Amino acid sequence: MFMEPEPQASQSSPRPDPAPRPSRRVFSTAYKLRIVTEYENAPHGEKGAILRREGLFSSHVVEWTRARDAGALGGGARAVAQGREKKPVKSAEQIELEKLRRENERLKAKLATTETALDIMGKARVLLEQISGSTDTEKQ
């Protein structure tokens, strides 16, 4: 007669997570452009219905609209037509030059502070010498 061993209390089996972690939704560029266009062309009061139907938030549409206007979603021609242009890309030399200029300005300010402090210390020394000189003459 064969008997199965009883599970021991110390060897509890790990329970699987009952609710697996949801995955992040990914939207294609074509979908984003379609939704933004549909949202912009919807009459007042119907925009919320589009968001509910698609399971989106208004922040999605706002973000996608900004991306489209910046040219990141393929709507670059429209963005330029609206007067928005991309910022020119800076070269590594330009970035380094700006960094060095900022550091130069910071160091100039520090130098001015140090020179002011030294000037004050020099005046204080002269004043102390005058005070100590006047007390020496009084003692004589």
C-alpha positions in Angstrom: 0.0 0.0 0.0 1.4 3.4 -1.1 0.8 6.5 0.9 1.7 10.1 -0.1 3.6 12.1 2.4 1.7 14.9 4.1 3.1 18.3 3.4 5.0 19.8 6.3 4.0 23.2 7.7 7.5 24.5 7.3 7.5 23.8 3.6 4.7 26.1 2.5 4.4 26.5 -1.3 4.6 30.1 -2.5 1.2 31.4 -3.7 1.1 33.0 -7.1 0.1 36.7 -7.1 -3.6 36.7 -7.7 -3.5 40.0 -9.7 -0.5 40.2 -12.0 1.0 43.6 -12.5 -0.7 45.5 -15.4 1.5 46.2 -18.4 1.9 49.8 -19.7 -0.1 50.6 -22.7 1.7 51.6 -25.8 0.1 53.7 -28.5 1.2 53.9 -32.1 2.0 57.2 -33.7 -0.9 56.8 -36.2 -3.3 56.1 -33.3 -2.1 59.2 -31.4 -2.5 61.4 -34.5 -6.0 60.0 -35.2 -7.2 60.6 -31.7 -5.8 64.1 -31.5 -7.4 65.0 -34.8 -10.7 63.4 -33.8 -10.6 65.2 -30.4 -9.8 68.6 -31.9 -12.6 68.3 -34.5 -15.2 67.0 -32.0 -18.0 69.5 -31.1 -18.2 70.8 -27.5 -19.5 68.2 -25.2 -18.4 65.2 -27.3 -14.7 65.3 -26.4 -15.3 63.5 -23.1 -17.2 60.7 -25.0 -14.1 60.2 -27.1 -11.9 59.9 -24.1 -14.3 57.4 -22.4 -14.7 55.3 -25.5 -10.9 55.0 -25.9 -10.2 54.7 -22.2 -7.9 57.8 -22.2 -7.3 60.8 -20.1 -7.3 64.4 -21.3 -3.6 64.5 -20.3 -2.9 61.9 -23.0 -4.4 64.2 -25.7 -2.6 67.3 -24.3 0.7 65.5 -24.3 0.2 64.0 -27.8 -0.9 67.4 -29.1 2.3 69.1 -27.8 4.4 66.3 -29.3 2.7 66.7 -32.7 3.1 70.4 -32.6 6.8 70.0 -31.7 7.2 67.7 -34.7 7.7 64.5 -32.7 4.6 62.8 -34.0 5.1 63.6 -37.7 3.1 66.9 -37.7 6.2 69.1 -38.1 4.9 70.9 -41.2 1.8 72.0 -39.3 3.9 73.1 -36.3 6.1 75.3 -38.6 3.0 76.7 -40.3 1.7 77.7 -36.9 4.9 79.6 -36.3 6.6 77.1 -34.0 10.0 76.1 -35.0 12.4 73.6 -33.5 15.2 74.9 -31.4 18.6 74.6 -33.2 20.6 71.7 -31.9 23.7 72.8 -30.1 27.1 71.2 -30.9 29.3 69.9 -28.2 31.6 72.9 -28.7 28.7 75.3 -28.1 27.6 73.5 -25.0 31.2 73.5 -23.7 31.6 77.2 -24.5 28.4 78.1 -22.6 29.6 76.0 -19.6 32.9 77.8 -19.6 31.2 81.2 -19.8 29.0 80.4 -16.9 32.0 79.2 -14.9 33.9 82.4 -15.9 31.1 84.6 -14.6 30.9 82.6 -11.4 34.7 83.0 -10.8 34.5 86.8 -11.6 31.9 87.2 -8.9 33.9 85.2 -6.5 37.0 87.3 -7.3 35.1 90.5 -6.7 33.9 89.3 -3.3 37.5 88.3 -2.4 38.9 91.6 -3.5 36.3 93.5 -1.4 37.1 91.3 1.6 40.8 92.0 1.2 40.2 95.7 0.9 38.2 95.7 4.1 40.9 93.7 5.9 43.5 96.2 4.7 41.5 99.2 6.0 40.9 97.4 9.3 44.7 96.8 9.7 45.4 100.5 9.1 42.7 101.4 11.6 44.2 99.1 14.2 47.7 100.4 13.6 46.4 104.0 14.1 44.6 103.0 17.3 47.6 101.1 18.7 49.9 104.0 17.6 47.8 106.5 19.5 47.8 104.5 22.6 51.6 104.1 22.5 52.0 107.9 22.3 49.7 108.4 25.2 51.7 106.0 27.4 54.9 107.8 26.8 
